Structures are given as C-alpha cells and as structure tokens.
C-alpha cells in the first residue's frame, strides 16, 4: 500500500476534485477499511491462495468467484503497468521512449526476482518500503521548512466542493487504487505462518498506518502546490517539494518514487501469480498457469505470462488510463469480498455485518463514478471474461453429453 500510489494518485484525484480530493481520500479510507475487514475475516476462514476468488466460490458460487478472480487479475495487471510507468516517470525524467524501456526493464527484473521464491521477495520489499518511508518523511519535512507552503493554496472551505459530488467520488475511486494493497496479504495465505491469527491482525494494522501516511502526504502536497499544479504534474510530489521552496529534495522524491513503485510492483506480481494459480487449478484459467516450480515453489508460468502482458501494456498505454481501469477491476473484486463476508455465519464473523453492507454499497458507487472510459473498458473486460468462461464450459460439457 505504501508504494507508487502515493506518488501517482494525487495528480489524477486533484484534476477531478481539486482540494476536494481530501474528502475523496477520507471516503476511500473508510471504504478500504470495510473491505479490509471483510478480506481479513474471510482469510481466517479460508487460509489458501486465491483471495476473493476462493471466498466467492465458497460463499456465493463459482460464477461469483470467477468474476472476482477475473477482476483481480485484470485490474491488478493494469496496476502493474501503472507501477512500472510511475517508476519510470520518477527514475527517468527524459524522453517518453526511454521511460517506457526502463519501465519494461523494471517489470522483467522483478519478475525474475519473484521467480526465485517468496523469501527473496519479502526481503527486498522490506528494504524498498523502508527507503520509501524515509523519502516520504523527507517530503513532509521539506514542505514544512521550505517556507512557501500556505493554506491559501487550498482555496478556502468552498474549494472542497470544486469537483462537486461526482468529482469527489471519482477522486475517491482513483485514490482507492492506492489503498488496495492489503489484498496481497490474503491472496498469499498459503505462504503465511499461522494465517488464521496473523492475517486478521496484519490487514487492519497495515491499513491504519497507510491512512495516516496518505493524509500527511496529501495535505502537505496541497499546501505546497495547490490542486491545479498537482493536477498538471507528471510527478506530483516532485512538483510539491519544488513549489514549497525545497527543490533540493527533488532527487530524493524521485528516488523514493522509483523505489516505492518497484516495491508495489514486486508485491503485485506475487499476488497476481497466486490468484492466477488458484484459478488455473480450478480450470478458470489455462491449466498451464497452475505449474509450481519444483525448487522455488512459485507459480512460475503465471508470473512469466504476467511479465509479458505487463510489458506490452507499458509500451502501449498511459498512466491515468490504467489507474482508472485498475480501480474498476479492484472495486468489483472487493464488492464480491464484502458480499461473501456478509454471507458468513455468526461463528465466523469477527466484525459487524454492517461494515460489509457499507463496503459493498461503496464499491458500487465508486465504480459508477469512475471516468467513463475506465467504466466502458471495465465492462467490456468483464463481459469478455464471463463470455469466455461460459463458452469454455459449454465446450467441455459436449463430449460428456455425446458419450452419454
């Protein structure tokens, strides 16, 4: 969660909501909490790889599970492209073609690291998150002491309504993209020690820490640069420290943004690989993707295929479009997570059912208010996935019917 989202999502959110992105951030945080508790509760009941793909299958039926898994794999594949593009934006200020090549190199390098096993993935993640936190701390301190940050950049109380209700909710949907990392804890349950105890504790604690950090960064960036300059910037936090009177911190921000993006991308590759593995085991994706490396115990075919697809997206898409598309897929995923948690019996409940209802309703609202191109692309993506599964199931049934 403390990854590329904090370096990338404030720009698009400021574009649609202005200072109202702060309200959008609060809405996204509340919805993320509802979704996090649902995921934690379900993970304690089903400590196996696959996340909501498994929960939906077990609680609601196979079609629900497939829809969740398809949304996760498609949406998070787009997230991988967004992380890679953010990494390149901060790491290489040069021409767009150089950024794209560096982004592809980052994808292939981290996929190779993931191939060697989850222990190496976790060790590098700790290093990257530590470096990211140090960079974010430098940003907040730099803005505070730079001398140019001012409450006048916020535009007053009336500026909170700049984007209207629609713009504020759209900002919440875009910022939700930055919070959604807690799903990776649940999707990797098979590789967690004592998952029934660890996961329900880890998810809410991780989310709480992230919310505090995002509020500090979002508020500081607005005080430094104001919403208009954030909206126009390719690297919003670099713009913030420069406008705050601390341009010397720009290299620190660029390094932090690059490392944060790599950390998020590393976790994404691991999470998508495990969900693809679970879906392939149940024949909802090609069986070839279910292969697990005999030595490193990772779904190496799934991660190899993911690296190829993400590399193609990096070369053909832009950052803002993949953030919106990713949010669509992930919000549908969490809608099904909330519905699955709401259907659990009392003996499996750890949080009130009301949180699941609020979470499900919030997912529907934010999906509906995403940018229209993201909604259209998302609907087409789900239609293709569901139609494909229906067609494959029909083909599989024909030989059995003929034999009978």
C-alpha positions as CSV (number, residue, x, y, z in Angstrom):
1,X,0.0,0.0,0.0
2,X,2.9,2.4,0.7
3,X,4.0,2.2,-2.9
4,X,3.6,4.0,-6.2
5,X,0.0,5.1,-5.4
6,X,1.1,7.8,-3.0
7,X,3.4,9.2,-5.7
8,X,0.9,8.9,-8.6
9,X,-2.7,9.0,-7.5
10,X,-2.9,12.6,-6.1
11,X,-2.4,14.1,-9.5
12,X,-5.5,12.5,-11.2
13,X,-7.5,13.0,-8.0
14,X,-6.7,16.7,-7.9
15,X,-7.7,17.0,-11.6
16,X,-11.3,15.9,-10.9
17,X,-11.9,17.2,-7.4
18,X,-9.4,19.9,-6.6
19,X,-9.0,20.4,-2.9
20,X,-11.9,18.0,-2.5
21,X,-9.5,15.2,-3.0
22,X,-9.1,15.3,0.8
23,X,-12.8,14.3,1.1
24,X,-12.2,11.7,-1.5
25,X,-9.3,10.4,0.5
26,X,-11.4,10.1,3.6
27,X,-14.1,8.2,1.6
28,X,-11.5,5.9,0.1
29,X,-10.0,5.2,3.5
30,X,-13.4,4.3,5.0
31,X,-14.3,2.0,2.1
32,X,-10.8,0.5,2.3
33,X,-11.4,-0.3,6.0
34,X,-14.7,-2.0,5.2
35,X,-13.1,-4.1,2.5
36,X,-10.0,-4.9,4.6
37,X,-12.1,-6.3,7.5
38,X,-14.1,-8.4,5.0
39,X,-10.9,-9.7,3.5
40,X,-9.3,-10.4,6.9
41,X,-12.4,-12.3,8.1
42,X,-12.6,-14.4,5.0
43,X,-8.9,-15.2,5.0
44,X,-9.1,-16.5,8.5
45,X,-11.8,-18.9,7.3
46,X,-10.1,-19.9,4.0
47,X,-6.3,-19.7,4.5
48,X,-5.4,-20.7,1.0
49,X,-4.1,-18.9,-2.1
50,X,-6.5,-17.0,-4.3
51,X,-8.1,-14.4,-2.0
52,X,-11.7,-13.4,-3.0
53,X,-11.6,-15.8,-6.0
54,X,-11.7,-18.6,-3.4
55,X,-14.1,-16.7,-1.0
56,X,-16.6,-16.0,-3.7
57,X,-16.6,-19.6,-4.9
58,X,-17.1,-21.0,-1.4
59,X,-19.6,-18.5,-0.1
60,X,-21.6,-17.4,-3.2
61,X,-20.9,-19.8,-6.0
62,X,-18.4,-20.5,-8.8
63,X,-19.5,-17.7,-11.1
64,X,-19.1,-15.1,-8.3
65,X,-15.6,-16.5,-7.6
66,X,-14.6,-16.3,-11.2
67,X,-15.9,-12.7,-11.5
68,X,-13.8,-11.7,-8.5
69,X,-10.7,-13.6,-9.7
70,X,-11.0,-12.1,-13.3
71,X,-11.4,-8.6,-11.9
72,X,-8.4,-9.0,-9.7
73,X,-6.1,-10.5,-12.3
74,X,-7.2,-7.9,-15.0
75,X,-7.3,-4.9,-12.7
76,X,-4.0,-5.7,-10.9
77,X,-2.3,-6.4,-14.2
78,X,-3.2,-2.8,-15.1
79,X,-1.9,-1.8,-11.7
80,X,1.4,-3.5,-12.6
81,X,1.6,-1.3,-15.7
82,X,0.8,1.8,-13.6
83,X,3.5,0.9,-11.1
84,X,6.1,0.4,-13.9
85,X,5.2,3.7,-15.6
86,X,5.3,5.5,-12.3
87,X,8.7,4.0,-11.6
88,X,10.0,5.2,-15.0
89,X,8.4,8.7,-14.6
90,X,10.4,9.3,-11.4
91,X,13.5,7.4,-12.3
92,X,14.0,8.8,-15.8
93,X,13.0,12.5,-16.5
94,X,14.0,12.0,-20.1
95,X,12.0,11.2,-23.3
96,X,8.9,9.0,-23.2
97,X,10.6,6.2,-25.2
98,X,13.4,6.0,-22.6
99,X,10.8,5.9,-19.8
100,X,9.0,3.0,-21.5
101,X,12.1,1.0,-21.9
102,X,13.1,1.5,-18.3
103,X,9.6,0.5,-17.2
104,X,9.8,-2.8,-19.1
105,X,13.3,-3.5,-17.7
106,X,11.8,-3.0,-14.2
107,X,9.0,-5.4,-14.9
108,X,11.3,-8.1,-16.2
109,X,13.8,-7.7,-13.4
110,X,11.3,-8.0,-10.6
111,X,9.6,-10.9,-12.3
112,X,12.9,-12.7,-12.4
113,X,13.4,-12.0,-8.7
114,X,9.9,-13.3,-7.8
115,X,10.8,-16.4,-9.8
116,X,13.4,-17.2,-7.1
117,X,10.9,-17.5,-4.3
118,X,8.8,-15.6,-1.7
119,X,11.6,-15.2,0.8
120,X,13.7,-13.0,-1.5
121,X,10.5,-11.1,-2.4
122,X,9.8,-10.3,1.2
123,X,13.4,-9.3,2.0
124,X,13.6,-6.8,-0.9
125,X,10.1,-5.5,0.0
126,X,11.3,-4.5,3.5
127,X,14.2,-2.6,2.0
128,X,12.1,-0.8,-0.5
129,X,9.4,0.2,2.0
130,X,12.0,1.5,4.4
131,X,13.5,3.6,1.7
132,X,10.1,4.8,0.6
133,X,9.1,5.9,4.2
134,X,12.4,7.8,4.5
135,X,11.7,9.6,1.2
136,X,8.1,10.4,2.3
137,X,9.4,11.8,5.7
138,X,11.8,14.0,3.8
139,X,8.9,15.3,1.6
140,X,6.8,16.3,4.7
141,X,9.8,17.9,6.5
142,X,10.9,19.7,3.3
143,X,7.5,21.1,2.6
144,X,7.2,22.2,6.3
145,X,10.5,24.1,6.4
146,X,10.6,25.2,2.7
147,X,8.8,28.4,3.6
148,X,6.4,28.5,0.6
149,X,3.6,26.2,1.7
150,X,0.5,28.1,2.6
151,X,-3.2,27.4,3.4
152,X,-4.1,29.9,0.6
153,X,-3.2,27.1,-1.8
154,X,-6.1,25.1,-0.5
155,X,-8.6,27.8,-1.7
156,X,-10.7,28.0,1.4
157,X,-13.6,25.8,2.6
158,X,-15.5,26.4,-0.7
159,X,-12.7,24.8,-2.6
160,X,-13.6,21.4,-1.1
161,X,-16.6,21.4,-3.4
162,X,-14.8,22.3,-6.6
163,X,-15.4,19.0,-8.3
164,X,-19.0,18.6,-6.9
165,X,-20.2,15.3,-5.6
166,X,-19.4,13.4,-8.8
167,X,-15.8,14.7,-8.9
168,X,-15.2,14.0,-5.2
169,X,-16.5,10.4,-5.6
170,X,-14.4,10.0,-8.7
171,X,-11.4,11.1,-6.7
172,X,-12.2,8.6,-4.0
173,X,-12.3,5.8,-6.7
174,X,-8.9,6.9,-8.1
175,X,-7.4,7.2,-4.6
176,X,-8.8,3.8,-3.7
177,X,-6.3,2.4,-6.2
178,X,-3.5,3.5,-3.8
179,X,-5.0,1.7,-0.8
180,X,-5.8,-1.7,-2.4
181,X,-2.5,-3.5,-1.4
182,X,-3.9,-5.3,1.6
183,X,-5.5,-7.9,-0.7
184,X,-2.0,-9.3,-1.3
185,X,-1.8,-10.5,2.3
186,X,-4.9,-12.6,1.8
187,X,-4.1,-13.9,-1.6
188,X,-0.8,-15.3,-0.3
189,X,-2.3,-17.1,2.7
190,X,-0.6,-20.4,1.9
191,X,2.8,-18.8,2.5
192,X,1.9,-17.0,5.8
193,X,2.7,-18.5,9.2
194,X,-0.4,-19.2,11.3
195,X,-2.7,-17.4,8.7
196,X,-5.9,-17.6,10.9
197,X,-4.2,-15.5,13.5
198,X,-1.7,-13.4,11.5
199,X,-3.9,-12.1,8.6
200,X,-6.8,-10.7,10.6
201,X,-4.3,-8.7,12.6
202,X,-2.0,-7.7,9.8
203,X,-4.5,-6.2,7.4
204,X,-6.2,-3.6,9.6
205,X,-2.8,-2.6,11.2
206,X,-1.2,-2.1,7.8
207,X,-4.2,-0.1,6.5
208,X,-4.2,2.1,9.6
209,X,-0.6,3.0,9.1
210,X,-1.1,3.7,5.4
211,X,-4.1,6.0,6.0
212,X,-2.1,8.2,8.4
213,X,0.8,8.5,5.9
214,X,-1.5,9.3,3.0
215,X,-3.3,12.0,4.9
216,X,0.1,13.6,5.8
217,X,1.3,13.4,2.2
218,X,-1.9,14.6,0.6
219,X,-2.3,17.5,2.9
220,X,1.3,18.6,2.6
221,X,1.2,18.4,-1.2
222,X,-1.9,20.6,-1.4
223,X,-0.4,23.1,1.0
224,X,2.8,23.3,-1.1
225,X,1.5,23.3,-4.7
226,X,-2.3,23.6,-4.6
227,X,-4.6,21.3,-6.6
228,X,-4.1,22.9,-10.1
229,X,-0.4,22.4,-10.1
230,X,-0.7,18.9,-8.7
231,X,-3.2,18.0,-11.4
232,X,-0.9,19.2,-14.2
233,X,2.2,17.5,-12.9
234,X,3.5,14.2,-14.2
235,X,5.3,13.7,-10.9
236,X,3.0,15.4,-8.3
237,X,5.2,15.1,-5.2
238,X,8.3,16.4,-7.1
239,X,6.2,19.4,-8.0
240,X,5.1,19.8,-4.4
241,X,8.6,20.0,-2.9
242,X,9.8,22.3,-5.7
243,X,6.9,24.7,-5.1
244,X,7.4,24.5,-1.4
245,X,10.8,26.0,-1.7
246,X,12.8,22.8,-1.3
247,X,13.9,22.0,-4.9
248,X,17.0,20.3,-3.5
249,X,14.7,17.4,-2.3
250,X,13.5,16.7,-5.8
251,X,16.2,14.0,-6.4
252,X,15.1,12.4,-3.0
253,X,11.5,12.4,-4.2
254,X,12.4,10.9,-7.5
255,X,14.4,8.1,-5.8
256,X,11.6,7.5,-3.3
257,X,9.0,7.4,-6.1
258,X,11.1,4.9,-8.1
259,X,11.7,2.6,-5.1
260,X,8.1,2.8,-4.0
261,X,6.9,1.8,-7.4
262,X,9.3,-1.1,-7.5
263,X,8.1,-2.2,-4.1
264,X,4.4,-2.1,-5.2
265,X,5.2,-3.8,-8.4
266,X,7.0,-6.6,-6.6
267,X,4.1,-7.3,-4.4
268,X,1.6,-7.1,-7.3
269,X,3.5,-9.7,-9.3
270,X,3.5,-12.1,-6.3
271,X,-0.2,-11.6,-5.6
272,X,-1.4,-11.9,-9.2
273,X,0.6,-15.0,-9.6
274,X,-1.1,-16.7,-6.7
275,X,-4.6,-15.8,-7.8
276,X,-3.8,-17.0,-11.3
277,X,-2.5,-20.2,-9.8
278,X,-5.8,-20.7,-7.8
279,X,-7.9,-20.0,-10.9
280,X,-5.9,-22.3,-13.1
281,X,-6.2,-25.1,-10.5
282,X,-10.0,-24.9,-10.9
283,X,-9.8,-24.6,-14.8
284,X,-10.9,-21.0,-14.8
285,X,-7.7,-20.0,-16.5
286,X,-5.5,-22.2,-18.7
287,X,-4.2,-25.2,-16.7
288,X,-0.6,-24.3,-17.9
289,X,-0.7,-21.4,-15.4
290,X,-1.1,-23.8,-12.4
291,X,2.5,-25.0,-12.7
292,X,4.6,-24.5,-9.5
293,X,8.3,-24.5,-9.7
294,X,9.7,-27.7,-8.0
295,X,12.5,-25.9,-6.3
296,X,11.3,-22.3,-5.7
297,X,7.7,-23.2,-5.1
298,X,6.3,-20.2,-7.0
299,X,3.7,-20.2,-9.9
300,X,6.4,-19.6,-12.4
301,X,4.3,-20.0,-15.6
302,X,1.7,-17.4,-14.3
303,X,4.4,-14.9,-13.3
304,X,6.2,-15.3,-16.7
305,X,3.0,-14.7,-18.6
306,X,2.2,-11.7,-16.4
307,X,5.6,-10.1,-17.1
308,X,5.0,-10.4,-20.9
309,X,1.5,-8.9,-20.7
310,X,2.5,-6.0,-18.4
311,X,5.4,-5.2,-20.7
312,X,3.0,-4.9,-23.6
313,X,0.7,-2.6,-21.6
314,X,3.7,-0.5,-20.6
315,X,4.6,0.1,-24.2
316,X,1.0,0.9,-25.3
317,X,-0.9,2.7,-22.5
318,X,-0.7,5.8,-20.3
319,X,-0.7,6.1,-16.6
320,X,-4.0,7.8,-16.0
321,X,-6.0,5.3,-18.1
322,X,-4.5,2.3,-16.3
323,X,-5.2,3.7,-12.9
324,X,-8.9,4.1,-13.7
325,X,-9.2,0.7,-15.3
326,X,-7.4,-0.9,-12.3
327,X,-9.8,0.8,-9.9
328,X,-12.7,-0.6,-11.8
329,X,-11.5,-4.2,-11.6
330,X,-10.4,-4.0,-8.0
331,X,-13.7,-2.4,-6.8
332,X,-15.7,-5.2,-8.4
333,X,-13.3,-7.6,-6.6
334,X,-14.0,-6.0,-3.2
335,X,-17.7,-5.8,-3.9
336,X,-17.7,-9.6,-4.1
337,X,-15.4,-9.8,-1.0
338,X,-18.0,-7.8,1.0
339,X,-20.9,-9.9,-0.2
340,X,-19.0,-13.0,0.7
341,X,-18.2,-11.8,4.2
342,X,-21.8,-10.7,4.7
343,X,-23.0,-14.2,3.9
344,X,-20.8,-15.9,6.6
345,X,-22.4,-17.3,9.7
346,X,-22.1,-15.8,13.1
347,X,-19.4,-18.2,14.3
348,X,-17.1,-17.0,11.6
349,X,-17.7,-13.3,12.0
350,X,-15.0,-11.0,13.5
351,X,-16.6,-7.6,12.6
352,X,-20.2,-6.4,12.3
353,X,-22.1,-7.3,9.1
354,X,-23.0,-3.7,8.7
355,X,-19.4,-3.0,7.6
356,X,-19.8,-5.5,4.7
357,X,-23.0,-3.8,3.6
358,X,-21.4,-0.3,3.7
359,X,-18.4,-1.7,1.8
360,X,-20.4,-3.3,-0.9
361,X,-22.6,-0.2,-1.4
362,X,-19.4,2.0,-1.5
363,X,-17.8,-0.2,-4.2
364,X,-20.9,0.1,-6.4
365,X,-21.0,3.9,-6.0
366,X,-17.3,4.4,-6.8
367,X,-17.4,2.1,-9.8
368,X,-20.2,4.2,-11.2
369,X,-18.3,7.4,-10.8
370,X,-15.0,6.4,-12.3
371,X,-14.0,8.2,-15.6
372,X,-16.4,7.0,-18.4
373,X,-13.5,5.4,-20.5
374,X,-12.5,3.3,-17.5
375,X,-16.1,2.2,-16.9
376,X,-16.6,1.2,-20.5
377,X,-13.3,-0.6,-20.7
378,X,-14.0,-2.4,-17.4
379,X,-17.5,-3.5,-18.5
380,X,-16.1,-4.9,-21.8
381,X,-13.3,-6.7,-19.9
382,X,-15.8,-8.4,-17.6
383,X,-18.1,-9.3,-20.4
384,X,-15.3,-10.9,-22.3
385,X,-14.1,-12.9,-19.3
386,X,-17.6,-14.1,-18.4
387,X,-18.5,-15.0,-22.0
388,X,-15.2,-16.8,-22.4
389,X,-15.8,-18.9,-19.3
390,X,-19.3,-19.7,-20.4
391,X,-18.1,-20.8,-23.9
392,X,-15.3,-23.0,-22.5
393,X,-17.7,-24.7,-20.0
394,X,-20.1,-25.4,-22.9
395,X,-17.3,-27.0,-25.0
396,X,-16.2,-29.1,-22.1
397,X,-19.7,-30.4,-21.5
398,X,-20.3,-31.5,-25.1
399,X,-18.1,-34.6,-25.2
400,X,-19.6,-35.8,-21.9
401,X,-23.1,-35.3,-23.3
402,X,-22.3,-37.1,-26.6
403,X,-20.8,-40.0,-24.7
404,X,-23.9,-40.3,-22.6
